Amino acid sequence: MTQIIEFALTVILISASGVMMPGPLFAANLVYGLRDGGKAGIKMAIGHTIIELPLVIFLGIGVLSFKIFPEFVVLISIFGAITLFIFAGIQIKIVISNKNKNLFIKKQNTIVTGIILSAFNPFLIIWWLSVGFKLISDAIIIWSFFGIIIVFLFHIWMDFVWLYLVAHLASKSSKILSNNNYKILIVGLSCILVYFGISFIVDII
């Protein structure tokens, strides 16, 4: 029980940085939230899940195939750590530069928008190919195939909660998520990324 709780906390803390990362999906969710409130966030999360679930399963099957190689875990740990450092730098740079691009979205199905923006989001793909891959491989070592499901469940609920919350707050006030508290949150998450990046490297030394 202790092991799964510790793993859940690891997945949640690492996933938080990816879930809350400003990007096209976040911007679109704000726009739809202004119009439709919290339900827009749920629909956006459903579209996101339609892309993310097959991706996680595909990567999980890949881990099951590659885990026979002793060097595999080492390579994933190094790649995941480097990626975490890069993502942390990107997030801090975005906060410091304070650049907010306006995203014009035609009135179309919210779920479809979630699918499109997730499918063509390099950050999502790279995150799962690196950091997410490391989490999946660790879970599979402990729980075999069920590790794939465990990682996904510990991760995906955050997408639903965050996108719903953002859309709901956007419907109340467009200024709530653009204050200093949000910047502090992003910087804090970036520090967490650096911490786990270091831990990935320490684990293989």
N, C-alpha and C positions, 0 to 999 in steps of 0.2 A: 504493500500500500504506500509506504514511504517513497519507494522508487518511482511509482507512477505520479505521485504528487510533485516530486522534485522535477520530473520530466515535464509535467504539465506547466509548471511555473517557468521552466526554461523556454518552452514553445511559446507561451503567452508573452513573455517579456521580449523575446526576439521578434515574434510576429507583430507586436504592437508597432514597431518601427516601420514595418512594411505596410501595415493596415492604415496607419495615420499619415503616411508619406503624401505630401501634396503632389497632385498630378492630374491628368485628364479626368480620371474617374471621380476624384474628389471634387474637382471644379464642376463637372457635370451634375454631380449629386447636389451641390449647392444650388445650382440653377433650377433643377427639378424640385428641390426642397422648397424653394421660394414659392413655387407654383402649387405643389401637391402635398407638402408637409412630410411627416415621417414615413408615410406609405411609399413615397418615392424612393426613400433609402432602402426599404425592404425589397422593392422591385429591382433596384440597381444591384443589390447584393445577390439576388437570384440570378441575374444575368452574369454576374461575376463568378458565381459558383458553377454555372454551366461550363465555363471555360476552365476553371481551376481544378475541379474534381477529376476530369479526365487527365489533366496534366500531372496531378499528384499520383494517380494510379499508374500512369505511364512511367513516371520516374521511379515509383516503388518497384515495379516489375524490373526496371533496369538495375536497381540496387540488388534485387534478388539474384540477378544474373552476374553482376560484377563483384559481389562480396567475396567470391572465391579467391580473388587476388589480394595478397597481403598489403600491397601498396595502395589499394583503393581508398581505404579509410584515411590514410595519410594525405593523399592527393586532395580528397574532398575537404579535409580539415584545413589544409593550407589555402585552397581556393576559396572556401567559405570565409576564412578569417580575412583574407585580402579583400573580398567583396564587402564584408561588414565594415572594414575601415573606409573603403571607397564610398559606400552608402552614407556613412556617418559624416564624411567630409561634404558630400553633396547636400545633405540635409542642412548642415550648419551654414553652408554657402548660400542656400536658398533663403534661410532665415535672415542672414546678414544683409544680403542684397535686397531683400524685401520686394522681389519681383513677382507680381501677380498678373498673369496673362488672362485677359478676358476670353471666355470660351463661348462662342455663339452656337447654340444648339437649336435646330429646328424642332418643331413640336412633333415628336415621334415617340414610339413605344419606349418606355423607360427600361424595360428588361432588355430589349434589343440594343439600346445604348450601352447598357452594362456589359453585354456580350462583346460588342464591337470594341469598346474602349479597353476591355480586359485582354481580348485576343491580340490587339496590336499595341500592347503596353510592354515595351522592352524591359522595364523595371520588374514587372511581374514574372516574366520568363526567366530573366537573369537571376532574380531572387530565388526562385524555386530550383534552378539549375545549380545553384551554388549553396547558399545558406539553407534553403529548404531541403536540398539533397542530403546535406549533412544530418539534419534532424531526422529525415526518413531513414537513412542508413543506421543511425543510432537506435531508432525505434525497432527496426527490423531485427537487429542483433539481439534485442531483448525479447520482443514479442512476435517475431517472425512476420508473416503476412499481415496479421492484425495490427502491426505497428503502423502500417500505412493509414489505416482507418483512424487509429488513435491520434496520429499527427494531424490529420485533416480535421477531425472533430475539435481538437484543442485550438485549431487555428481559425476555422471558418466562422465560428460563433462571433468572433471579434469583428469580422467584416460586417455581419448583420447588425450588431450593436452599434458600431461606429458609424456606419452609413445611415442607419436610422436616426441616431442622435444628431449627426450633422444636418441631415435634411430637416429634422424637427426644429432644431435651433435656427436654421436658416429661415424657416417659415415665420419665426418669431422676430428675428432681427438679423439682418445681413452683416451686422458689425460684430456679433458675438465671437465669431471664430477668427477675427483678424486683429485681435488685441495682443498685448505683450504676454498674456498667459499662454496663448497658443505657441508663441515663440519659445517660451521657457520649456514647454512640454516637449517640443521638437528637439531642443538642445539636450534635454534630459535623456530622451530616447537615443540620441546620437551617442551619448556617453555610455549607455547600456550596450549599444552595438560594439563600441570599442572594447568594453569589458569582455563580452562574449567572444570577440575576435581573438583577444589575448588568450582566453580559456581554451579555444579551439587549438591554438598552437601549443599551449602548455600540455594538453592532453596527449599529444603525440611525441613529446620530448622524453 
